[in-house]
Amino acid sequence: MISEETKIRLRELEGQRITLEDELDRLAYTNNFSRIAELEGELFDVKDSIKKITSGHWFEDISRAELQKEEATLQ
């Protein structure tokens, strides 16, 4: 069983993952290779953290739409 605190941390990490992936998609059409490499490193760290936290636990990936709905309800 995953604690509520861990679930909150996972939501934060998933939000970071989505943001980083969006940023990488946007930068894919530029020549800013140093920033792309930096973001790829950050994305790797975020995905690794998610993997470690969820190891042995089933965790449903939060879609971008669901994440936006959740953020809207918190505002």
C-alpha positions as CSV (number, residue, x, y, z in Angstrom):
1,M,0.0,0.0,0.0
2,I,1.3,3.4,-0.9
3,S,1.0,6.2,1.7
4,E,-0.9,9.3,0.9
5,E,2.3,11.3,1.1
6,T,3.9,9.0,-1.5
7,K,0.9,9.4,-3.8
8,I,1.3,13.2,-3.6
9,R,5.0,12.9,-4.4
10,L,4.2,10.6,-7.3
11,R,1.6,13.2,-8.7
12,E,4.3,15.9,-8.4
13,L,6.8,13.7,-10.3
14,E,4.3,12.8,-13.0
15,G,3.6,16.5,-13.4
16,Q,7.3,17.1,-13.8
17,R,7.6,14.3,-16.3
18,I,4.8,15.7,-18.4
19,T,6.3,19.2,-18.3
20,L,9.8,18.0,-19.2
21,E,8.4,15.9,-22.1
22,D,6.5,18.8,-23.4
23,E,9.6,21.0,-23.2
24,L,11.6,18.4,-25.0
25,D,9.0,18.2,-27.7
26,R,9.1,22.0,-28.1
27,L,12.9,22.1,-28.2
28,A,13.1,19.3,-30.7
29,Y,12.8,21.8,-33.5
30,T,15.6,24.0,-32.2
31,N,19.4,23.7,-32.2
32,N,19.6,24.1,-28.4
33,F,21.4,20.8,-27.9
34,S,22.8,21.7,-24.5
35,R,19.3,22.5,-23.1
36,I,17.9,19.3,-24.7
37,A,20.7,17.2,-23.0
38,E,20.0,18.9,-19.7
39,L,16.2,18.2,-19.9
40,E,16.9,14.6,-21.0
41,G,19.0,14.2,-17.8
42,E,16.3,15.7,-15.7
43,L,13.6,13.5,-17.3
44,F,15.8,10.4,-16.7
45,D,16.0,11.3,-13.0
46,V,12.3,11.9,-12.7
47,K,11.4,8.6,-14.4
48,D,14.0,6.8,-12.3
49,S,12.5,8.3,-9.1
50,I,9.0,7.2,-10.2
51,K,10.3,3.7,-11.0
52,K,12.0,3.4,-7.6
53,I,8.9,4.7,-5.6
54,T,6.5,2.4,-7.5
55,S,8.7,-0.7,-7.5
56,G,6.4,-3.5,-6.4
57,H,3.3,-1.3,-6.5
58,W,0.8,-0.8,-9.3
59,F,0.6,2.9,-10.2
60,E,-1.8,4.3,-12.7
61,D,-0.1,6.9,-15.0
62,I,-1.9,10.2,-14.8
63,S,-2.9,11.6,-18.2
64,R,-2.3,15.2,-19.0
65,A,-6.0,15.9,-19.1
66,E,-6.5,14.4,-15.7
67,L,-3.6,16.3,-14.3
68,Q,-5.0,19.6,-15.6
69,K,-8.5,18.8,-14.1
70,E,-6.9,18.1,-10.7
71,E,-4.9,21.4,-10.9
72,A,-8.0,23.3,-11.8
73,T,-9.9,21.9,-8.8
74,L,-7.0,22.9,-6.5
75,Q,-7.1,26.6,-7.7
